[in-house]
């Protein structure tokens, strides 16, 4: 039951993250879900920052718990054990980043000190690519193809959103937010699909 609860965290975490993003966007006066980035919702001075930080912390805890569940249910699958370890590191990295105010955009002063944000974001993207890659290796051809599509979606739309950043004023540019979300949501969906697959496999093994 403990292992099942840990794997179920892989369903809760993506749903929580998307709900947090959508609700914060709705509560932020004048915010554009299509044109503005997710980072702005947790920016210094943003009315949605306390809400974002609290639920982002919970998201990271759930991802970490899911990683433990993936690792503990791996059996002899070394690639699945690696996936679980990488998910745990990813969750912990997110928790470590949250207290630093310079990780978010300064609403009234353009960009603040982005060095930590850039480093942590780069590490997070690398970890995402690695845990998707190892996760794909643990299962059949269909899941490997889906994982490859997820990686392509993540990189394509993430790159398109990043290319607009130098042109953006206060992190707002046409379709910038939509492209970032397509990239971000793609890996969240992958985590949810993996969690469902592992829970089904656990049920079938009984």
C-alpha positions as CSV (number, residue, x, y, z in Angstrom):
1,X,0.0,0.0,0.0
2,X,2.9,2.4,0.7
3,X,4.4,1.7,-2.7
4,X,1.0,2.3,-4.3
5,X,0.6,5.6,-2.5
6,X,4.1,6.7,-3.6
7,X,3.3,5.8,-7.2
8,X,-0.1,7.6,-7.0
9,X,1.9,10.8,-6.2
10,X,3.0,10.7,-9.9
11,X,-0.6,11.3,-10.8
12,X,-1.2,14.0,-8.2
13,X,2.0,16.0,-8.9
14,X,1.2,16.9,-12.6
15,X,-2.4,17.6,-11.8
16,X,-1.5,19.9,-9.0
17,X,1.1,21.7,-11.0
18,X,-1.3,22.4,-13.9
19,X,-4.1,23.5,-11.5
20,X,-1.6,25.8,-9.7
21,X,-0.6,27.4,-13.0
22,X,-4.2,27.8,-14.3
23,X,-5.6,29.2,-11.0
24,X,-2.7,31.6,-10.5
25,X,-3.1,32.9,-14.0
26,X,-6.9,33.5,-13.4
27,X,-6.2,35.3,-10.1
28,X,-3.5,37.6,-11.5
29,X,-5.1,40.8,-12.8
30,X,-4.2,41.5,-16.4
31,X,-2.1,38.3,-16.8
32,X,-2.0,36.7,-20.2
33,X,-1.9,32.9,-20.1
34,X,-0.9,32.9,-23.8
35,X,1.7,35.7,-23.9
36,X,3.3,35.7,-20.4
37,X,5.6,33.1,-18.8
38,X,4.9,30.8,-15.9
39,X,7.8,32.4,-14.0
40,X,5.9,35.7,-13.8
41,X,3.3,34.1,-11.6
42,X,6.0,33.5,-8.9
43,X,7.8,36.8,-9.4
44,X,8.9,39.1,-6.6
45,X,5.9,41.4,-5.9
46,X,3.4,39.2,-7.8
47,X,0.1,38.8,-5.9
48,X,0.2,35.1,-6.8
49,X,3.8,34.4,-5.5
50,X,2.8,33.1,-2.0
51,X,0.3,30.7,-3.5
52,X,2.7,29.6,-6.2
53,X,5.6,29.0,-3.8
54,X,3.5,27.0,-1.4
55,X,2.0,24.7,-4.0
56,X,5.3,24.4,-6.0
57,X,6.9,23.1,-2.7
58,X,4.1,20.5,-2.5
59,X,4.6,19.6,-6.1
60,X,8.3,19.0,-5.5
61,X,7.5,16.8,-2.5
62,X,5.1,14.7,-4.5
63,X,7.6,14.3,-7.4
64,X,10.2,13.2,-4.8
65,X,7.8,10.7,-3.3
66,X,6.9,9.4,-6.8
67,X,10.6,9.0,-7.5
68,X,11.0,6.8,-4.4
69,X,8.0,4.8,-5.6
70,X,9.5,4.3,-9.0
71,X,12.8,3.2,-7.5
72,X,11.3,0.8,-5.0
73,X,9.1,-0.9,-7.6
74,X,11.9,-1.3,-10.1
75,X,12.9,-4.8,-9.2
76,X,15.7,-5.8,-11.5
77,X,15.1,-3.0,-14.0
78,X,18.2,-0.8,-13.6
79,X,16.8,1.8,-16.0
80,X,13.7,2.2,-13.8
81,X,15.8,2.5,-10.7
82,X,17.8,5.3,-12.5
83,X,14.5,7.0,-13.4
84,X,13.4,6.9,-9.8
85,X,16.7,8.3,-8.5
86,X,16.7,11.1,-11.1
87,X,13.1,12.0,-10.2
88,X,14.1,12.3,-6.5
89,X,17.0,14.6,-7.4
90,X,14.7,16.7,-9.6
91,X,12.2,17.1,-6.8
92,X,14.9,18.0,-4.3
93,X,16.4,20.5,-6.8
94,X,13.0,22.2,-7.1
95,X,12.8,22.6,-3.3
96,X,16.3,24.0,-3.1
97,X,15.5,26.7,-5.7
98,X,12.3,28.0,-4.1
99,X,13.7,30.1,-1.3
100,X,15.9,32.2,-3.7
101,X,14.1,35.4,-4.7
102,X,16.4,35.9,-7.7
103,X,14.9,32.9,-9.3
104,X,11.9,34.9,-10.3
105,X,11.4,38.0,-12.4
106,X,11.4,41.4,-10.6
107,X,8.1,42.9,-11.6
108,X,9.1,46.5,-11.1
109,X,12.7,46.3,-12.1
110,X,13.0,44.1,-15.1
111,X,15.2,41.1,-14.6
112,X,16.9,40.6,-11.2
113,X,19.9,38.4,-10.6
114,X,19.2,35.4,-12.9
115,X,22.4,33.4,-12.3
116,X,20.9,30.9,-9.9
117,X,17.7,30.6,-12.0
118,X,19.7,29.9,-15.2
119,X,21.9,27.3,-13.5
120,X,19.0,25.5,-11.8
121,X,16.8,25.6,-14.9
122,X,19.6,24.1,-17.0
123,X,20.1,21.4,-14.4
124,X,16.3,20.7,-14.3
125,X,16.0,20.4,-18.1
126,X,19.0,18.0,-18.1
127,X,17.4,15.9,-15.3
128,X,14.0,15.8,-17.2
129,X,15.7,14.6,-20.4
130,X,17.6,11.9,-18.4
131,X,14.6,10.6,-16.4
132,X,12.5,10.4,-19.6
133,X,15.4,8.7,-21.4
134,X,15.9,6.1,-18.7
135,X,12.2,5.7,-18.2
136,X,11.7,5.0,-22.0
137,X,14.4,2.3,-21.9
138,X,12.5,0.4,-19.1
139,X,9.4,-0.3,-21.2
140,X,8.2,-1.3,-24.7
141,X,8.4,0.2,-28.1
142,X,5.2,2.3,-27.7
143,X,6.4,4.0,-24.6
144,X,9.8,4.6,-26.1
145,X,8.1,6.4,-29.1
146,X,5.9,8.4,-26.8
147,X,9.0,9.4,-24.7
148,X,10.9,10.5,-27.9
149,X,7.9,12.6,-28.9
150,X,7.8,14.1,-25.4
151,X,11.5,15.1,-25.6
152,X,11.0,16.6,-29.0
153,X,8.0,18.6,-27.8
154,X,9.9,19.7,-24.7
155,X,12.9,20.9,-26.7
156,X,11.0,22.4,-29.6
157,X,8.5,24.6,-27.7
158,X,11.0,25.4,-24.9
159,X,13.5,26.6,-27.6
160,X,10.8,28.7,-29.3
161,X,9.7,30.3,-26.0
162,X,13.3,31.0,-25.1
163,X,14.0,32.6,-28.4
164,X,11.3,35.2,-27.7
165,X,12.8,36.1,-24.3
166,X,15.2,38.8,-25.5
167,X,12.3,40.5,-27.3
168,X,9.9,40.3,-24.4
169,X,9.0,43.3,-22.1
170,X,8.3,42.0,-18.6
171,X,8.4,38.5,-20.0
172,X,5.5,39.1,-22.4
173,X,5.6,38.3,-26.1
174,X,3.0,36.9,-28.5
175,X,2.4,33.2,-27.8
176,X,5.4,33.0,-25.5
177,X,3.4,31.7,-22.5
178,X,1.6,29.1,-24.7
179,X,4.8,27.7,-26.1
180,X,6.4,27.5,-22.7
181,X,3.4,25.7,-21.3
182,X,3.4,23.2,-24.2
183,X,7.0,22.4,-23.4
184,X,6.4,22.3,-19.6
185,X,3.1,20.4,-19.7
186,X,4.6,17.7,-22.0
187,X,6.9,16.4,-19.3
188,X,4.2,16.6,-16.7
189,X,2.0,14.4,-18.9
190,X,4.9,12.0,-19.3
191,X,5.1,11.7,-15.5
192,X,1.4,11.1,-15.2
193,X,1.4,8.4,-18.0
194,X,4.4,6.6,-16.3
195,X,2.6,6.6,-12.9
196,X,-0.5,5.1,-14.5
197,X,1.5,2.5,-16.3
198,X,3.4,1.5,-13.1
199,X,0.1,1.3,-11.1
200,X,-1.5,-0.9,-13.7
201,X,1.6,-3.1,-13.8
202,X,1.4,-3.4,-10.0
203,X,-2.2,-4.4,-10.2
204,X,-1.6,-7.0,-12.9
205,X,1.3,-8.6,-11.0
206,X,-1.0,-9.4,-8.0
